[in-house]
Amino acid sequence: MVGNGFRMYLYKNRIVVTGGTGRFGKELSKAKTNLNLFFPNKKELDILNLKSIYKYIIKKKPKYLLHLAGLSRPMNLHEKFIKKSIDLNIIGTGNITKICSDLGIKLIYFSTSYVYPGNKGNYKETDALLPNNNYAWSKLGGESAVHMYKNSLIVRVSMTEKPFVHKKAFDDYITNFIFHEDIAKYTLKILNKKGIINMGGKAQSVYNFAKKYNLKIKKISAKKIFGKNFPLDPSMNIDKLKKILKLK
């Protein structure tokens, strides 16, 4: 391993993407760009093994590392397998941050809109955080490590598959759903930004988002299913993103 302060020559057009074999990673691989993207599998880069991370990064010498790897869906996995959630989303992210810090690599970390309390909506990047499930806590744990490294960007995102895979959608749950392919395009345009950026689409109910693509989709109530105390509006303020990308 290397000590603090070590730097190496980095190729400005290279990005290593952890977790690149997942849904979003596949969309990212399709995006048109003049950058060289590398998508290591777990055998090539194991986020729970510092030597594995270091060996791969030294070989590729990327300027950027886009960290997608971790445990995500279904969310109840984080309730059933707490150790796995901690290992992959908190410790794994900490390991990635350590190596990026040692080697001077720009780190872009994908977090989630669920880190916000979810009771009022329109959350800005500077607003207070209060996760309401273990998945969100694990992602916030990852954020804590990334925050300590100044050459980093945390992206709090709300994205979903295309086409929308469900036959029913919440008409009382407000979010900023946007498809993976759109997030992929946006991500490649903000690589040099630092701090935190909320990334998603228009704040609206899941039903209103989904019905644009499936007129037969049925309404269901999150409040009825999860109870009256369930936070129904984790929607984010995306003005910062709009300003950066010059979106209307």
C-alpha positions in Angstrom: 0.0 0.0 0.0 1.0 3.6 -0.4 1.3 6.3 2.3 -0.5 9.6 2.4 0.7 12.2 0.0 1.7 9.7 -2.8 0.7 10.8 -6.2 1.1 9.2 -9.6 0.5 10.2 -13.2 -3.2 9.9 -14.0 -4.8 9.7 -17.4 -7.2 12.5 -17.8 -9.6 10.6 -20.1 -9.9 7.5 -17.9 -12.7 6.6 -15.5 -12.9 3.5 -13.4 -16.5 2.5 -12.5 -17.1 0.2 -9.5 -20.3 -1.8 -9.6 -20.4 -1.2 -13.4 -22.1 -4.5 -14.1 -25.3 -3.3 -12.5 -28.3 -1.6 -14.2 -26.9 1.9 -14.1 -23.4 0.8 -15.1 -24.8 -0.8 -18.2 -26.5 2.4 -19.2 -23.3 4.3 -18.5 -21.4 2.0 -20.8 -23.7 3.0 -23.7 -23.3 6.8 -23.2 -21.5 8.6 -26.0 -18.2 10.0 -24.7 -14.6 10.5 -25.6 -13.6 9.2 -22.2 -12.3 5.7 -21.6 -14.5 3.9 -19.0 -13.4 0.7 -17.2 -15.9 -1.6 -15.5 -14.0 -4.0 -13.3 -15.8 -7.1 -12.0 -15.5 -8.1 -8.4 -12.6 -10.4 -9.1 -10.7 -7.5 -10.6 -11.6 -5.0 -8.0 -13.0 -6.0 -4.6 -14.1 -3.0 -2.6 -13.6 -5.0 0.6 -9.9 -5.6 -0.2 -7.6 -2.6 -0.1 -4.9 -4.5 -2.0 -7.3 -5.4 -4.8 -8.5 -1.8 -5.2 -4.9 -0.5 -5.2 -3.7 -3.0 -7.7 -6.4 -2.3 -10.2 -6.2 1.5 -9.8 -2.4 1.5 -10.2 -2.8 -0.5 -13.4 -5.4 1.8 -15.0 -4.3 5.2 -13.6 -7.7 6.9 -13.9 -8.3 10.6 -13.2 -11.8 9.7 -11.9 -13.4 6.9 -10.0 -17.2 6.6 -10.1 -18.3 4.5 -7.1 -21.5 2.6 -7.8 -20.7 -0.7 -6.1 -22.7 -1.7 -3.0 -25.8 -3.4 -1.8 -29.0 -1.8 -3.1 -32.3 -3.5 -3.9 -34.6 -4.9 -2.6 -34.3 -2.5 0.4 -35.4 -5.2 2.9 -32.0 -6.8 2.3 -30.5 -4.1 4.5 -32.9 -5.0 7.4 -32.2 -8.8 7.0 -28.4 -8.6 6.4 -27.1 -5.7 8.4 -23.5 -6.9 8.3 -23.5 -7.2 4.5 -25.0 -3.7 4.2 -22.4 -2.2 6.5 -19.5 -4.1 4.7 -20.5 -3.1 1.2 -22.0 0.3 1.6 -20.0 1.8 4.5 -16.7 -0.1 4.8 -16.4 -0.7 1.0 -16.9 3.0 0.4 -14.4 3.9 3.1 -11.8 1.7 1.4 -12.4 3.3 -2.0 -12.1 6.7 -0.4 -8.8 5.7 1.2 -7.2 4.7 -2.1 -8.5 7.7 -4.0 -7.1 9.9 -1.3 -3.7 8.2 -1.4 -3.5 8.4 -5.2 -5.1 11.8 -5.8 -8.0 10.4 -7.8 -11.3 12.3 -8.1 -14.0 10.3 -6.4 -17.7 10.5 -7.5 -20.0 8.7 -5.1 -23.6 7.8 -5.8 -25.8 8.2 -2.8 -29.6 8.5 -2.6 -32.5 10.9 -2.0 -33.6 8.7 0.8 -31.0 10.3 3.1 -33.4 13.2 3.5 -36.2 13.0 6.1 -38.9 12.7 3.5 -41.7 14.7 5.3 -41.7 18.0 3.4 -39.9 17.6 0.1 -37.9 20.1 -2.0 -34.8 19.3 -0.1 -31.6 21.2 -0.9 -28.1 19.8 -0.7 -27.5 21.8 2.5 -30.7 20.6 4.3 -30.6 18.3 7.4 -30.5 14.6 6.8 -32.5 11.8 8.6 -32.6 8.4 6.8 -35.7 6.4 7.5 -34.4 2.9 6.6 -31.2 0.9 6.8 -30.5 1.3 3.1 -30.4 5.1 3.5 -28.4 4.9 6.7 -25.8 2.7 4.9 -25.5 5.2 2.0 -25.2 8.1 4.5 -22.4 6.1 6.2 -20.7 6.0 2.9 -21.2 9.7 2.5 -19.4 10.3 5.8 -16.2 8.8 4.5 -16.4 10.6 1.1 -17.0 13.9 2.9 -13.6 13.6 4.5 -11.9 13.6 1.1 -12.0 17.1 -0.5 -11.4 15.9 -4.1 -14.8 14.3 -4.2 -18.4 14.7 -5.4 -21.5 13.1 -3.7 -24.5 12.7 -6.0 -27.8 12.1 -4.3 -29.9 10.5 -6.9 -33.4 9.3 -7.6 -33.5 6.9 -10.6 -35.4 4.0 -11.9 -35.4 1.4 -14.7 -36.7 2.0 -18.2 -39.3 0.9 -18.9 -41.0 1.4 -15.5 -41.2 -2.3 -14.4 -44.2 -2.1 -12.0 -47.9 -2.5 -12.8 -48.9 -0.2 -9.9 -47.5 3.1 -8.7 -47.9 5.3 -5.6 -50.1 8.4 -6.2 -49.2 9.9 -2.8 -45.4 9.4 -2.8 -43.4 12.3 -4.3 -40.0 11.8 -5.7 -37.7 12.9 -8.5 -37.6 9.7 -10.6 -35.5 9.8 -13.8 -34.3 6.9 -15.9 -30.8 5.4 -15.7 -29.9 6.5 -19.2 -30.6 10.2 -18.4 -28.6 10.0 -15.2 -25.7 8.5 -17.2 -25.6 11.5 -19.5 -25.8 14.0 -16.7 -23.0 12.2 -14.7 -20.4 12.6 -17.4 -21.1 16.3 -17.5 -20.4 16.9 -13.8 -17.2 14.9 -13.2 -15.2 18.0 -12.3 -17.7 19.3 -9.7 -17.1 18.9 -6.0 -19.3 18.8 -2.9 -22.9 17.5 -3.2 -25.4 17.6 -6.1 -29.0 16.4 -6.0 -29.7 14.6 -9.3 -33.1 13.6 -10.6 -36.1 14.8 -12.6 -39.3 16.8 -11.9 -40.7 16.3 -8.4 -44.0 14.4 -8.8 -45.8 11.4 -7.6 -44.5 8.0 -8.8 -47.9 7.5 -10.5 -47.7 10.7 -12.5 -44.2 9.8 -13.6 -45.1 6.2 -14.6 -48.4 7.0 -16.4 -46.5 8.9 -19.1 -45.0 5.6 -20.2 -47.8 3.2 -19.2 -51.4 4.5 -19.5 -52.7 1.3 -17.9 -50.8 1.6 -14.7 -52.9 1.5 -11.5 -52.8 3.8 -8.5 -51.9 2.6 -5.0 -51.4 4.4 -1.7 -48.0 4.3 0.1 -49.8 5.7 3.2 -52.2 2.9 3.3 -49.5 0.3 2.8 -46.8 1.7 5.1 -48.8 3.7 7.6 -49.6 7.3 8.3 -46.1 8.0 9.7 -44.3 6.9 6.6 -42.4 9.8 5.0 -44.2 10.5 1.7 -42.1 13.3 0.2 -38.3 12.9 -0.1 -38.3 14.9 -3.3 -35.2 17.0 -3.9 -34.6 20.6 -5.1 -32.6 20.2 -8.3 -31.9 23.9 -9.0 -28.2 23.4 -8.5 -28.2 20.6 -11.2 -30.2 22.7 -13.6 -27.8 25.6 -13.2 -24.8 23.4 -13.9 -26.3 21.6 -16.9 -28.2 24.7 -18.1 -31.5 22.8 -18.0 -34.9 24.4 -18.1 
